[in-house]
Amino acid sequence: MIHFRIPGARPFACILALAAALSAPVSLMAQSTQALQNIQKIATALNLTPEQKQALIPILKAEVPRIQAIKSNQSLTGVQKIQQIRAVHAEVDPQVRAILSPQQYQQLQEIRTQEIQQLIKRKMAR
């Protein structure tokens, strides 16, 4: 048996800290799975061609860990989170614009706006 002890902490507090640490990867995996499903929904909503999917999906997948890190960063205010998420989107916009038609790009912008609005609503509901 491994004994886990933090100097000055009560045993129950150590158990809670360990439980929180162990549950974090599961939560991140669930978020990643949901994000990948969201990417597939976006691809379907935009009616992407196979070539567009091949080009766009890796770009969107690369955004996932960055956006998840922003969303889970408790030191940021809601406004800062929105600003940083928009900055991530702005970084990839030139690549995205080159792949999508103007209509598809507009649709993607609307989807992103809706996602940010949902983030705000969830934040306010807490």
NULUMZA-13030 format. One record per atom (N, C-alpha, C): atom name; residue in one letter; residue number from 1; x, y negated, z. Coordinates in nm, 3 decimals, m for minus. Example, Ala and Ser with C-alpha at 12.3 -4.5 7.8 and 13.67 -1.06 7.14 Angstrom:
SITE  name  resn  resi     east    north       up
SITE     N     a     1    1.319    0.569    0.780
SITE    CA     a     1    1.230    0.450    0.780
SITE     C     a     1    1.320    0.330    0.780
SITE     N     s     2    1.285    0.225    0.708
SITE    CA     s     2    1.367    0.106    0.714
SITE     C     s     2    1.290   m0.003    0.787
This chain:
SITE  name  resn  resi     east    north       up
SITE     N     m     1    0.084    0.118    0.000
SITE    CA     m     1    0.000    0.000    0.000
SITE     C     m     1    0.088   m0.124    0.000
SITE     N     i     2    0.049   m0.221   m0.078
SITE    CA     i     2    0.121   m0.348   m0.086
SITE     C     i     2    0.055   m0.446    0.009
SITE     N     h     3    0.137   m0.511    0.090
SITE    CA     h     3    0.085   m0.613    0.181
SITE     C     h     3    0.109   m0.748    0.118
SITE     N     f     4    0.002   m0.824    0.109
SITE    CA     f     4    0.005   m0.956    0.049
SITE     C     f     4   m0.016   m1.056    0.160
SITE     N     r     5    0.080   m1.144    0.181
SITE    CA     r     5    0.070   m1.240    0.291
SITE     C     r     5    0.124   m1.375    0.247
SITE     N     i     6    0.046   m1.477    0.271
SITE    CA     i     6    0.090   m1.615    0.249
SITE     C     i     6    0.117   m1.673    0.387
SITE     N     p     7    0.240   m1.720    0.410
SITE    CA     p     7    0.272   m1.774    0.542
SITE     C     p     7    0.174   m1.883    0.584
SITE     N     g     8    0.123   m1.869    0.704
SITE    CA     g     8    0.032   m1.968    0.760
SITE     C     g     8   m0.113   m1.951    0.718
SITE     N     a     9   m0.142   m1.856    0.632
SITE    CA     a     9   m0.279   m1.836    0.585
SITE     C     a     9   m0.341   m1.717    0.657
SITE     N     r    10   m0.469   m1.722    0.676
SITE    CA     r    10   m0.540   m1.611    0.738
SITE     C     r    10   m0.554   m1.498    0.637
SITE     N     p    11   m0.562   m1.373    0.684
SITE    CA     p    11   m0.572   m1.260    0.592
SITE     C     p    11   m0.691   m1.271    0.496
SITE     N     f    12   m0.805   m1.318    0.545
SITE    CA     f    12   m0.923   m1.329    0.459
SITE     C     f    12   m0.899   m1.430    0.348
SITE     N     a    13   m0.829   m1.539    0.380
SITE    CA     a    13   m0.798   m1.639    0.279
SITE     C     a    13   m0.708   m1.581    0.172
SITE     N     c    14   m0.616   m1.493    0.212
SITE    CA     c    14   m0.528   m1.427    0.115
SITE     C     c    14   m0.608   m1.338    0.022
SITE     N     i    15   m0.705   m1.268    0.077
SITE    CA     i    15   m0.789   m1.179   m0.004
SITE     C     i    15   m0.869   m1.261   m0.104
SITE     N     l    16   m0.924   m1.375   m0.060
SITE    CA     l    16   m0.999   m1.462   m0.151
SITE     C     l    16   m0.909   m1.517   m0.261
SITE     N     a    17   m0.787   m1.556   m0.225
SITE    CA     a    17   m0.694   m1.609   m0.326
SITE     C     a    17   m0.660   m1.501   m0.428
SITE     N     l    18   m0.637   m1.380   m0.381
SITE    CA     l    18   m0.605   m1.270   m0.471
SITE     C     l    18   m0.724   m1.237   m0.561
SITE     N     a    19   m0.844   m1.236   m0.506
SITE    CA     a    19   m0.964   m1.207   m0.585
SITE     C     a    19   m0.984   m1.314   m0.693
SITE     N     a    20   m0.961   m1.438   m0.658
SITE    CA     a    20   m0.975   m1.547   m0.756
SITE     C     a    20   m0.872   m1.532   m0.867
SITE     N     a    21   m0.750   m1.497   m0.828
SITE    CA     a    21   m0.645   m1.481   m0.929
SITE     C     a    21   m0.674   m1.364   m1.023
SITE     N     l    22   m0.729   m1.257   m0.968
SITE    CA     l    22   m0.758   m1.140   m1.051
SITE     C     l    22   m0.880   m1.160   m1.140
SITE     N     s    23   m0.975   m1.243   m1.097
SITE    CA     s    23   m1.095   m1.265   m1.177
SITE     C     s    23   m1.071   m1.365   m1.289
SITE     N     a    24   m0.968   m1.448   m1.280
SITE    CA     a    24   m0.941   m1.548   m1.382
SITE     C     a    24   m0.919   m1.486   m1.520
SITE     N     p    25   m0.837   m1.381   m1.534
SITE    CA     p    25   m0.818   m1.324   m1.668
SITE     C     p    25   m0.947   m1.272   m1.729
SITE     N     v    26   m1.036   m1.214   m1.647
SITE    CA     v    26   m1.163   m1.165   m1.699
SITE     C     v    26   m1.245   m1.281   m1.751
SITE     N     s    27   m1.247   m1.390   m1.678
SITE    CA     s    27   m1.322   m1.508   m1.719
SITE     C     s    27   m1.266   m1.563   m1.850
SITE     N     l    28   m1.133   m1.569   m1.862
SITE    CA     l    28   m1.072   m1.619   m1.984
SITE     C     l    28   m1.100   m1.528   m2.101
SITE     N     m    29   m1.102   m1.396   m2.077
SITE    CA     m    29   m1.134   m1.302   m2.184
SITE     C     m    29   m1.277   m1.323   m2.231
SITE     N     a    30   m1.367   m1.343   m2.137
SITE    CA     a    30   m1.507   m1.366   m2.174
SITE     C     a    30   m1.520   m1.494   m2.255
SITE     N     q    31   m1.447   m1.598   m2.214
SITE    CA     q    31   m1.450   m1.724   m2.288
SITE     C     q    31   m1.394   m1.705   m2.428
SITE     N     s    32   m1.286   m1.627   m2.440
SITE    CA     s    32   m1.226   m1.603   m2.571
SITE     C     s    32   m1.322   m1.528   m2.661
SITE     N     t    33   m1.388   m1.427   m2.607
SITE    CA     t    33   m1.485   m1.350   m2.685
SITE     C     t    33   m1.597   m1.440   m2.731
SITE     N     q    34   m1.646   m1.523   m2.642
SITE    CA     q    34   m1.754   m1.616   m2.678
SITE     C     q    34   m1.705   m1.715   m2.783
SITE     N     a    35   m1.583   m1.762   m2.770
SITE    CA     a    35   m1.529   m1.857   m2.867
SITE     C     a    35   m1.517   m1.793   m3.005
SITE     N     l    36   m1.474   m1.667   m3.010
SITE    CA     l    36   m1.463   m1.598   m3.138
SITE     C     l    36   m1.601   m1.576   m3.200
SITE     N     q    37   m1.699   m1.546   m3.117
SITE    CA     q    37   m1.836   m1.533   m3.168
SITE     C     q    37   m1.885   m1.668   m3.221
SITE     N     n    38   m1.849   m1.773   m3.152
SITE    CA     n    38   m1.888   m1.908   m3.195
SITE     C     n    38   m1.825   m1.940   m3.331
SITE     N     i    39   m1.701   m1.900   m3.351
SITE    CA     i    39   m1.634   m1.923   m3.479
SITE     C     i    39   m1.708   m1.850   m3.591
SITE     N     q    40   m1.750   m1.728   m3.563
SITE    CA     q    40   m1.826   m1.652   m3.663
SITE     C     q    40   m1.959   m1.721   m3.695
SITE     N     k    41   m2.024   m1.775   m3.591
SITE    CA     k    41   m2.150   m1.847   m3.612
SITE     C     k    41   m2.128   m1.970   m3.699
SITE     N     i    42   m2.017   m2.039   m3.674
SITE    CA     i    42   m1.984   m2.158   m3.754
SITE     C     i    42   m1.961   m2.118   m3.899
SITE     N     a    43   m1.886   m2.010   m3.920
SITE    CA     a    43   m1.859   m1.962   m4.056
SITE     C     a    43   m1.989   m1.930   m4.128
SITE     N     t    44   m2.081   m1.868   m4.057
SITE    CA     t    44   m2.211   m1.834   m4.116
SITE     C     t    44   m2.292   m1.960   m4.144
SITE     N     a    45   m2.295   m2.051   m4.048
SITE    CA     a    45   m2.374   m2.174   m4.064
SITE     C     a    45   m2.323   m2.259   m4.182
SITE     N     l    46   m2.192   m2.256   m4.203
SITE    CA     l    46   m2.134   m2.335   m4.311
SITE     C     l    46   m2.141   m2.264   m4.446
SITE     N     n    47   m2.184   m2.137   m4.442
SITE    CA     n    47   m2.195   m2.057   m4.565
SITE     C     n    47   m2.061   m2.056   m4.639
SITE     N     l    48   m1.956   m2.019   m4.567
SITE    CA     l    48   m1.822   m2.020   m4.623
SITE     C     l    48   m1.803   m1.909   m4.726
SITE     N     t    49   m1.724   m1.939   m4.826
SITE    CA     t    49   m1.683   m1.837   m4.921
SITE     C     t    49   m1.577   m1.749   m4.854
SITE     N     p    50   m1.550   m1.631   m4.906
SITE    CA     p    50   m1.444   m1.549   m4.847
SITE     C     p    50   m1.309   m1.622   m4.840
SITE     N     e    51   m1.278   m1.699   m4.942
SITE    CA     e    51   m1.151   m1.774   m4.943
SITE     C     e    51   m1.151   m1.881   m4.833
SITE     N     q    52   m1.265   m1.948   m4.815
SITE    CA     q    52   m1.274   m2.050   m4.711
SITE     C     q    52   m1.261   m1.986   m4.572
SITE     N     k    53   m1.326   m1.871   m4.554
SITE    CA     k    53   m1.315   m1.800   m4.427
SITE     C     k    53   m1.169   m1.766   m4.398
SITE     N     q    54   m1.101   m1.714   m4.498
SITE    CA     q    54   m0.962   m1.673   m4.481
SITE     C     q    54   m0.875   m1.792   m4.441
SITE     N     a    55   m0.905   m1.909   m4.491
SITE    CA     a    55   m0.826   m2.028   m4.461
SITE     C     a    55   m0.869   m2.096   m4.332
SITE     N     l    56   m1.000   m2.102   m4.307
SITE    CA     l    56   m1.051   m2.181   m4.194
SITE     C     l    56   m1.047   m2.107   m4.060
SITE     N     i    57   m1.081   m1.981   m4.060
SITE    CA     i    57   m1.091   m1.908   m3.933
SITE     C     i    57   m0.961   m1.911   m3.853
SITE     N     p    58   m0.843   m1.891   m3.914
SITE    CA     p    58   m0.720   m1.902   m3.833
SITE     C     p    58   m0.700   m2.040   m3.771
SITE     N     i    59   m0.742   m2.144   m3.841
SITE    CA     i    59   m0.730   m2.280   m3.787
SITE     C     i    59   m0.821   m2.295   m3.664
SITE     N     l    60   m0.945   m2.249   m3.677
SITE    CA     l    60   m1.039   m2.258   m3.564
SITE     C     l    60   m0.993   m2.170   m3.447
SITE     N     k    61   m0.940   m2.051   m3.477
SITE    CA     k    61   m0.890   m1.964   m3.371
SITE     C     k    61   m0.774   m2.027   m3.296
SITE     N     a    62   m0.691   m2.100   m3.367
SITE    CA     a    62   m0.577   m2.168   m3.304
SITE     C     a    62   m0.624   m2.278   m3.209
SITE     N     e    63   m0.740   m2.334   m3.236
SITE    CA     e    63   m0.797   m2.438   m3.148
SITE     C     e    63   m0.846   m2.381   m3.016
SITE     N     v    64   m0.891   m2.257   m3.017
SITE    CA     v    64   m0.958   m2.197   m2.902
SITE     C     v    64   m0.880   m2.211   m2.772
SITE     N     p    65   m0.754   m2.165   m2.764
SITE    CA     p    65   m0.686   m2.176   m2.634
SITE     C     p    65   m0.665   m2.320   m2.589
SITE     N     r    66   m0.645   m2.410   m2.683
SITE    CA     r    66   m0.626   m2.550   m2.647
SITE     C     r    66   m0.754   m2.609   m2.589
SITE     N     i    67   m0.866   m2.580   m2.653
SITE    CA     i    67   m0.994   m2.633   m2.606
SITE     C     i    67   m1.033   m2.569   m2.473
SITE     N     q    68   m1.008   m2.438   m2.459
SITE    CA     q    68   m1.039   m2.372   m2.333
SITE     C     q    68   m0.955   m2.430   m2.220
SITE     N     a    69   m0.829   m2.460   m2.247
SITE    CA     a    69   m0.743   m2.520   m2.144
SITE     C     a    69   m0.796   m2.656   m2.102
SITE     N     i    70   m0.844   m2.733   m2.197
SITE    CA     i    70   m0.901   m2.864   m2.165
SITE     C     i    70   m1.028   m2.848   m2.081
SITE     N     k    71   m1.117   m2.759   m2.124
SITE    CA     k    71   m1.242   m2.739   m2.052
SITE     C     k    71   m1.220   m2.690   m1.909
SITE     N     s    72   m1.117   m2.608   m1.889
SITE    CA     s    72   m1.096   m2.552   m1.755
SITE     C     s    72   m1.005   m2.637   m1.668
SITE     N     n    73   m0.952   m2.746   m1.722
SITE    CA     n    73   m0.864   m2.833   m1.645
SITE     C     n    73   m0.947   m2.920   m1.550
SITE     N     q    74   m0.945   m2.885   m1.424
SITE    CA     q    74   m1.028   m2.954   m1.326
SITE     C     q    74   m0.974   m3.091   m1.287
SITE     N     s    75   m0.852   m3.121   m1.329
SITE    CA     s    75   m0.797   m3.253   m1.296
SITE     C     s    75   m0.845   m3.360   m1.394
SITE     N     l    76   m0.908   m3.319   m1.503
SITE    CA     l    76   m0.960   m3.415   m1.600
SITE     C     l    76   m1.105   m3.451   m1.570
SITE     N     t    77   m1.139   m3.575   m1.596
SITE    CA     t    77   m1.279   m3.615   m1.585
SITE     C     t    77   m1.352   m3.566   m1.709
SITE     N     g    78   m1.483   m3.573   m1.706
SITE    CA     g    78   m1.562   m3.532   m1.823
SITE     C     g    78   m1.528   m3.614   m1.945
SITE     N     v    79   m1.509   m3.743   m1.927
SITE    CA     v    79   m1.475   m3.831   m2.039
SITE     C     v    79   m1.338   m3.794   m2.096
SITE     N     q    80   m1.242   m3.766   m2.008
SITE    CA     q    80   m1.109   m3.727   m2.054
SITE     C     q    80   m1.113   m3.595   m2.132
SITE     N     k    81   m1.196   m3.502   m2.085
SITE    CA     k    81   m1.210   m3.374   m2.155
SITE     C     k    81   m1.264   m3.397   m2.296
SITE     N     i    82   m1.367   m3.478   m2.307
SITE    CA     i    82   m1.426   m3.507   m2.438
SITE     C     i    82   m1.322   m3.573   m2.529
SITE     N     q    83   m1.249   m3.669   m2.475
SITE    CA     q    83   m1.147   m3.738   m2.554
SITE     C     q    83   m1.041   m3.640   m2.603
SITE     N     q    84   m0.997   m3.551   m2.515
SITE    CA     q    84   m0.894   m3.456   m2.554
SITE     C     q    84   m0.945   m3.353   m2.654
SITE     N     i    85   m1.068   m3.309   m2.637
SITE    CA     i    85   m1.127   m3.214   m2.734
SITE     C     i    85   m1.137   m3.281   m2.871
SITE     N     r    86   m1.180   m3.405   m2.872
SITE    CA     r    86   m1.189   m3.479   m2.999
SITE     C     r    86   m1.051   m3.497   m3.061
SITE     N     a    87   m0.949   m3.517   m2.978
SITE    CA     a    87   m0.812   m3.531   m3.029
SITE     C     a    87   m0.765   m3.400   m3.094
SITE     N     v    88   m0.799   m3.288   m3.034
SITE    CA     v    88   m0.764   m3.158   m3.094
SITE     C     v    88   m0.833   m3.144   m3.229
SITE     N     h    89   m0.961   m3.177   m3.234
SITE    CA     h    89   m1.035   m3.170   m3.361
SITE     C     h    89   m0.972   m3.264   m3.465
SITE     N     a    90   m0.933   m3.383   m3.423
SITE    CA     a    90   m0.874   m3.479   m3.516
SITE     C     a    90   m0.742   m3.430   m3.573
SITE     N     e    91   m0.666   m3.354   m3.494
SITE    CA     e    91   m0.539   m3.300   m3.541
SITE     C     e    91   m0.556   m3.204   m3.657
SITE     N     v    92   m0.661   m3.123   m3.651
SITE    CA     v    92   m0.680   m3.022   m3.756
SITE     C     v    92   m0.772   m3.070   m3.868
SITE     N     d    93   m0.830   m3.187   m3.852
SITE    CA     d    93   m0.923   m3.237   m3.954
SITE     C     d    93   m0.865   m3.243   m4.095
SITE     N     p    94   m0.741   m3.287   m4.114
SITE    CA     p    94   m0.689   m3.289   m4.252
SITE     C     p    94   m0.690   m3.150   m4.317
SITE     N     q    95   m0.653   m3.049   m4.241
SITE    CA     q    95   m0.654   m2.912   m4.293
SITE     C     q    95   m0.797   m2.867   m4.322
SITE     N     v    96   m0.887   m2.898   m4.230
SITE    CA     v    96   m1.026   m2.856   m4.243
SITE     C     v    96   m1.091   m2.924   m4.363
SITE     N     r    97   m1.066   m3.052   m4.379
SITE    CA     r    97   m1.123   m3.126   m4.493
SITE     C     r    97   m1.077   m3.068   m4.627
SITE     N     a    98   m0.953   m3.019   m4.630
SITE    CA     a    98   m0.899   m2.962   m4.754
SITE     C     a    98   m0.966   m2.830   m4.790
SITE     N     i    99   m1.024   m2.763   m4.691
SITE    CA     i    99   m1.086   m2.632   m4.712
SITE     C     i    99   m1.234   m2.644   m4.742
SITE     N     l   100   m1.301   m2.733   m4.672
SITE    CA     l   100   m1.447   m2.744   m4.681
SITE     C     l   100   m1.491   m2.845   m4.785
SITE     N     s   101   m1.612   m2.825   m4.834
SITE    CA     s   101   m1.676   m2.926   m4.920
SITE     C     s   101   m1.718   m3.042   m4.829
SITE     N     p   102   m1.745   m3.158   m4.885
SITE    CA     p   102   m1.792   m3.270   m4.800
SITE     C     p   102   m1.916   m3.234   m4.718
SITE     N     q   103   m2.008   m3.160   m4.778
SITE    CA     q   103   m2.130   m3.121   m4.706
SITE     C     q   103   m2.097   m3.025   m4.591
SITE     N     q   104   m2.010   m2.928   m4.616
SITE    CA     q   104   m1.971   m2.834   m4.511
SITE     C     q   104   m1.897   m2.907   m4.399
SITE     N     y   105   m1.812   m3.001   m4.436
SITE    CA     y   105   m1.738   m3.077   m4.335
SITE     C     y   105   m1.835   m3.156   m4.247
SITE     N     q   106   m1.935   m3.218   m4.309
SITE    CA     q   106   m2.036   m3.293   m4.233
SITE     C     q   106   m2.109   m3.200   m4.137
SITE     N     q   107   m2.143   m3.080   m4.185
SITE    CA     q   107   m2.211   m2.982   m4.099
SITE     C     q   107   m2.123   m2.944   m3.981
SITE     N     l   108   m1.994   m2.925   m4.007
SITE    CA     l   108   m1.902   m2.889   m3.899
SITE     C     l   108   m1.894   m3.001   m3.796
SITE     N     q   109   m1.891   m3.125   m3.843
SITE    CA     q   109   m1.889   m3.238   m3.750
SITE     C     q   109   m2.014   m3.240   m3.663
SITE     N     e   110   m2.127   m3.208   m3.721
SITE    CA     e   110   m2.252   m3.203   m3.645
SITE     C     e   110   m2.248   m3.091   m3.542
SITE     N     i   111   m2.193   m2.976   m3.580
SITE    CA     i   111   m2.180   m2.864   m3.486
SITE     C     i   111   m2.089   m2.902   m3.370
SITE     N     r   112   m1.978   m2.966   m3.402
SITE    CA     r   112   m1.884   m3.007   m3.296
SITE     C     r   112   m1.949   m3.109   m3.203
SITE     N     t   113   m2.024   m3.202   m3.259
SITE    CA     t   113   m2.093   m3.302   m3.177
SITE     C     t   113   m2.193   m3.235   m3.084
SITE     N     q   114   m2.267   m3.137   m3.136
SITE    CA     q   114   m2.362   m3.063   m3.052
SITE     C     q   114   m2.290   m2.989   m2.939
SITE     N     e   115   m2.175   m2.929   m2.970
SITE    CA     e   115   m2.100   m2.857   m2.867
SITE     C     e   115   m2.053   m2.952   m2.757
SITE     N     i   116   m2.009   m3.070   m2.795
SITE    CA     i   116   m1.965   m3.168   m2.695
SITE     C     i   116   m2.084   m3.215   m2.612
SITE     N     q   117   m2.199   m3.235   m2.675
SITE    CA     q   117   m2.319   m3.274   m2.601
SITE     C     q   117   m2.361   m3.165   m2.503
SITE     N     q   118   m2.348   m3.039   m2.543
SITE    CA     q   118   m2.379   m2.928   m2.452
SITE     C     q   118   m2.283   m2.926   m2.334
SITE     N     l   119   m2.155   m2.954   m2.360
SITE    CA     l   119   m2.056   m2.961   m2.253
SITE     C     l   119   m2.094   m3.070   m2.153
SITE     N     i   120   m2.138   m3.184   m2.204
SITE    CA     i   120   m2.180   m3.294   m2.117
SITE     C     i   120   m2.301   m3.253   m2.033
SITE     N     k   121   m2.399   m3.188   m2.096
SITE    CA     k   121   m2.519   m3.146   m2.023
SITE     C     k   121   m2.485   m3.046   m1.913
SITE     N     r   122   m2.396   m2.952   m1.944
SITE    CA     r   122   m2.355   m2.853   m1.842
SITE     C     r   122   m2.283   m2.921   m1.727
SITE     N     k   123   m2.201   m3.018   m1.760
SITE    CA     k   123   m2.126   m3.091   m1.658
SITE     C     k   123   m2.221   m3.170   m1.567
SITE     N     m   124   m2.323   m3.231   m1.627
SITE    CA     m   124   m2.417   m3.311   m1.549
SITE     C     m   124   m2.509   m3.223   m1.465
SITE     N     a   125   m2.532   m3.100   m1.509
SITE    CA     a   125   m2.622   m3.010   m1.436
SITE     C     a   125   m2.556   m2.957   m1.308
SITE     N     r   126   m2.427   m2.967   m1.301
SITE    CA     r   126   m2.355   m2.916   m1.181
SITE     C     r   126   m2.372   m3.005   m1.064
